[in-house]
Amino acid sequence: MWLLISDTHDNMDKIKKIPDLIKNYSITKVFHCGDMVSPFTVKYFLNSGTEFYGIFGNNDGEKIGLNKVSGNLIGYGPRVVETDGRKIFMMHEPYSLIAAENSGMYDYVFFGHTHEKVNRKNNNTFVINPGEGCGWLTGKATCAVINPFTEEVNIIEI
């Protein structure tokens, strides 16, 4: 199982729940689509035995610290990840969303920034924005739990 989250914006009440989500859903991979903001939040997304893939968002000002704490696992987007036999296109701001979605090159296109949930399938490509992990704008902190083998995507409240 995979966990997709974005736009956590230092909301520690929600971020501190991530390790339990990882455990309860048997998460093997965590994808963060940007705007963690502070380096002290990173450790909650890293878990022994769980792979982490992150990209910077427009509010991640302390990039050197974020990268240091993550062990250089956070980079600039867009980023392409190949794992579990799937090809994933990750970005924060959805500048290349339509092109990536329509290219037919990716099994999944992940993005954040808008704080709005998106869960759709276009031909063979799943397009997912997990909403906002912080809940600051909508009042609901959300993330996506994805089973890449059954192609089940659930956006859940944190």
C-alpha positions as CSV (number, residue, x, y, z in Angstrom):
1,M,0.0,0.0,0.0
2,W,1.1,3.5,-0.7
3,L,0.4,6.8,1.1
4,L,0.1,10.0,-0.9
5,I,0.0,13.3,0.9
6,S,0.6,16.9,0.1
7,D,0.4,20.4,1.6
8,T,0.9,19.4,5.3
9,H,2.1,23.0,6.1
10,D,3.5,22.2,9.5
11,N,0.2,21.1,11.0
12,M,1.8,19.0,13.7
13,D,-1.6,17.7,15.1
14,K,-2.2,16.0,11.7
15,I,1.5,15.2,10.9
16,K,1.9,13.3,14.2
17,K,-0.8,10.9,13.0
18,I,1.1,9.8,9.9
19,P,3.2,7.0,11.6
20,D,-0.1,5.4,12.8
21,L,-1.5,5.6,9.3
22,I,1.6,4.0,7.9
23,K,1.3,1.2,10.5
24,N,-2.5,0.7,10.3
25,Y,-2.6,0.6,6.4
26,S,0.6,-1.4,6.1
27,I,2.1,1.4,4.0
28,T,5.3,0.5,2.1
29,K,5.8,3.7,0.2
30,V,5.1,7.4,1.1
31,F,4.8,10.1,-1.5
32,H,4.8,13.7,-0.4
33,C,3.9,16.3,-3.1
34,G,5.3,19.3,-1.4
35,D,4.8,22.0,1.1
36,M,6.0,20.2,4.2
37,V,7.5,23.6,5.1
38,S,9.8,22.8,8.1
39,P,12.5,20.2,8.4
40,F,11.3,19.0,11.8
41,T,8.2,17.5,10.1
42,V,10.1,15.2,7.9
43,K,10.8,12.5,10.5
44,Y,7.0,11.7,10.7
45,F,7.0,10.6,7.0
46,L,10.1,8.4,7.3
47,N,9.6,5.0,8.7
48,S,11.8,1.9,9.0
49,G,11.0,-0.3,6.1
50,T,9.0,2.3,4.2
51,E,10.3,4.1,1.1
52,F,9.9,7.8,0.9
53,Y,9.6,10.0,-2.2
54,G,9.3,13.7,-1.8
55,I,9.3,16.9,-3.9
56,F,9.5,20.5,-2.9
57,G,6.5,22.8,-2.9
58,N,6.3,26.5,-3.3
59,N,6.2,27.0,0.5
60,D,9.2,24.9,1.3
61,G,11.6,27.6,2.0
62,E,14.2,25.6,4.0
63,K,15.1,23.2,1.2
64,I,18.6,22.5,2.5
65,G,17.3,21.5,5.9
66,L,14.4,19.4,4.4
67,N,16.8,17.6,2.2
68,K,19.4,17.0,5.0
69,V,16.8,15.6,7.4
70,S,15.3,13.4,4.7
71,G,18.7,12.0,3.6
72,N,18.4,13.7,0.2
73,L,15.0,12.1,-0.5
74,I,13.3,15.4,-1.4
75,G,14.0,17.0,-4.7
76,Y,12.6,19.4,-7.3
77,G,9.6,18.4,-9.3
78,P,8.5,17.2,-11.6
79,R,9.9,13.9,-10.6
80,V,9.4,10.5,-12.2
81,V,9.4,7.4,-9.9
82,E,9.3,3.8,-11.0
83,T,8.3,1.4,-8.3
84,D,6.2,-1.8,-7.9
85,G,6.1,-2.0,-11.7
86,R,4.4,1.4,-11.9
87,K,5.5,4.7,-13.4
88,I,4.6,7.8,-11.4
89,F,4.8,11.5,-12.3
90,M,5.0,13.7,-9.2
91,M,4.7,17.5,-9.1
92,H,3.6,20.1,-6.7
93,E,2.0,22.8,-8.8
94,P,0.0,21.3,-11.6
95,Y,1.8,23.1,-14.4
96,S,2.2,20.0,-16.6
97,L,-0.9,18.1,-15.4
98,I,-2.7,17.9,-18.7
99,A,0.4,16.9,-20.6
100,A,1.4,14.2,-18.1
101,E,-2.2,12.9,-17.8
102,N,-2.7,12.7,-21.6
103,S,0.8,11.4,-22.5
104,G,0.0,7.8,-21.8
105,M,3.4,7.5,-20.2
106,Y,2.4,7.2,-16.6
107,D,0.3,4.9,-14.5
108,Y,-0.1,7.6,-11.9
109,V,0.1,11.4,-11.9
110,F,0.4,12.9,-8.4
111,F,0.1,16.6,-7.5
112,G,-0.7,19.0,-4.7
113,H,-0.8,22.8,-4.3
114,T,-4.5,23.4,-5.0
115,H,-5.6,21.8,-1.6
116,E,-8.5,20.2,-3.6
117,K,-9.0,16.5,-3.8
118,V,-8.8,14.9,-7.3
119,N,-9.2,11.2,-7.9
120,R,-9.9,10.3,-11.5
121,K,-8.8,7.9,-14.2
122,N,-8.0,9.0,-17.7
123,N,-7.5,6.0,-19.9
124,N,-4.9,4.0,-18.0
125,T,-3.6,6.9,-15.9
126,F,-4.8,7.7,-12.4
127,V,-4.7,11.4,-11.5
128,I,-4.6,12.1,-7.8
129,N,-4.4,15.1,-5.6
130,P,-4.9,13.9,-2.0
131,G,-6.2,17.3,-1.0
132,E,-4.6,19.1,1.9
133,G,-2.7,17.2,4.6
134,C,-3.0,20.2,6.9
135,G,-6.7,21.0,6.7
136,W,-6.1,24.7,7.1
137,L,-8.3,25.8,4.1
138,T,-11.0,23.2,3.9
139,G,-11.2,22.2,7.6
140,K,-10.5,18.6,6.5
141,A,-7.0,17.1,6.4
142,T,-6.8,14.3,3.9
143,C,-4.4,11.9,2.2
144,A,-4.8,9.1,-0.3
145,V,-4.2,5.4,0.4
146,I,-3.5,3.6,-2.8
147,N,-3.2,-0.1,-3.6
148,P,-1.2,-0.2,-6.8
149,F,-2.0,-3.9,-7.4
150,T,-5.8,-3.7,-7.2
151,E,-5.8,0.0,-8.4
152,E,-7.9,1.0,-5.5
153,V,-7.6,4.7,-4.4
154,N,-9.2,6.0,-1.2
155,I,-8.9,9.6,-0.1
156,I,-9.3,9.5,3.7
157,E,-9.4,12.0,6.5
158,I,-6.4,12.2,8.8
